[in-house]
Amino acid sequence: MPDSTDHLPPAQYYATLPPHLVGAGLLLRDRRRRVLLVEPAYRRDSWEIPGGALEHGEYPWEAAAREVREELGLDLLPGRLLVTDIVPAQSEAAPH
C-alpha cells in the first residue's frame, strides 16, 4: 500500500523511521550453492544479501519477501529465521 514516504530520497525516508531499525533479508542460493548478493544503491562499494528495513506493522519474513520482490522481481516464500539484529537508525551500520 503506497504512502507518503514511497518516493523520498534515502536520507529523508530513513528520518521517518523509528530510532531503531529492524531489518530482514533472504539468503538465496542456487543449485550450486552459490549465494546471491546485491550491490545496494546507498553503498555502491559493498555487497550484501537482498533485504531492508521493516515497514510499520510488518513481520520480518514479510519484509524480506517484499524487499526481494522490489529489488529482484522474485516472488519467494522465506524459509526459517537464521539471525536477527537491531541497529540504531543513526549508526554507521544503518543504510544512509
C-alpha positions as CSV (number, residue, x, y, z in Angstrom):
1,M,0.0,0.0,0.0
2,P,1.7,3.2,-1.1
3,D,2.1,6.0,1.4
4,S,3.7,9.5,1.6
5,T,7.2,8.0,2.1
6,D,7.3,5.9,-1.1
7,H,9.5,8.2,-3.2
8,L,11.5,10.2,-0.7
9,P,15.3,10.4,-1.0
10,P,17.0,7.8,1.2
11,A,18.1,10.3,4.0
12,Q,14.5,11.7,4.2
13,Y,13.0,8.2,4.2
14,Y,15.2,6.9,7.0
15,A,14.4,10.0,9.0
16,T,10.7,8.9,9.1
17,L,11.7,5.5,10.6
18,P,11.8,4.8,14.4
19,P,15.1,5.3,16.3
20,H,16.0,1.6,16.0
21,L,15.8,-0.2,12.6
22,V,14.8,-3.8,12.3
23,G,15.8,-5.3,9.0
24,A,15.2,-8.6,7.2
25,G,16.9,-10.2,4.3
26,L,16.9,-13.5,2.4
27,L,19.9,-15.7,2.0
28,L,19.4,-17.0,-1.6
29,R,21.4,-19.9,-3.0
30,D,21.3,-21.6,-6.4
31,R,21.6,-25.3,-7.1
32,R,25.4,-25.0,-7.0
33,R,25.0,-23.4,-3.5
34,R,26.3,-20.0,-4.7
35,V,25.0,-17.1,-2.7
36,L,23.2,-14.2,-4.4
37,L,24.5,-10.8,-3.3
38,V,23.3,-7.3,-4.3
39,E,25.1,-4.0,-4.5
40,P,22.9,-1.6,-2.6
41,A,22.2,1.8,-4.2
42,Y,23.1,3.6,-1.0
43,R,26.5,2.0,-0.6
44,R,28.0,1.2,-4.0
45,D,31.3,-0.2,-2.8
46,S,29.8,-3.1,-0.8
47,W,27.7,-6.3,-1.3
48,E,25.0,-7.8,0.9
49,I,22.1,-10.2,0.9
50,P,18.9,-8.7,-0.5
51,G,16.7,-7.2,2.2
52,G,15.9,-4.0,4.0
53,A,14.0,-2.3,6.9
54,L,10.7,-3.4,8.1
55,E,7.7,-1.2,7.5
56,H,5.2,-0.4,10.2
57,G,3.3,-3.5,11.3
58,E,5.3,-5.8,9.1
59,Y,6.8,-9.1,10.2
60,P,10.5,-9.8,9.3
61,W,9.6,-12.6,6.8
62,E,7.1,-10.3,5.1
63,A,9.7,-7.5,4.9
64,A,12.3,-10.0,3.5
65,A,9.9,-11.2,0.8
66,R,8.8,-7.7,-0.1
67,E,12.4,-6.5,-0.4
68,V,13.3,-9.4,-2.7
69,R,10.2,-8.7,-4.8
70,E,11.1,-5.0,-5.0
71,E,14.8,-5.4,-5.6
72,L,14.9,-8.5,-7.8
73,G,11.4,-9.1,-9.1
74,L,11.3,-12.5,-7.4
75,D,8.2,-13.7,-5.5
76,L,9.7,-16.1,-2.9
77,L,8.4,-17.6,0.3
78,P,11.1,-17.1,3.0
79,G,12.3,-20.2,4.9
80,R,13.5,-20.4,8.5
81,L,14.9,-17.5,10.5
82,L,18.7,-17.6,10.6
83,V,19.6,-14.4,12.5
84,T,18.2,-11.2,14.0
85,D,19.8,-7.8,14.6
86,I,18.6,-4.4,15.6
87,V,20.6,-1.3,14.6
88,P,20.3,2.2,15.9
89,A,19.0,4.3,13.0
90,Q,21.8,6.8,13.3
91,S,24.7,4.2,13.4
92,E,27.2,3.6,10.7
93,A,25.6,0.2,10.1
94,A,22.3,1.7,9.2
95,P,21.5,2.4,5.5
96,H,22.1,6.1,4.5
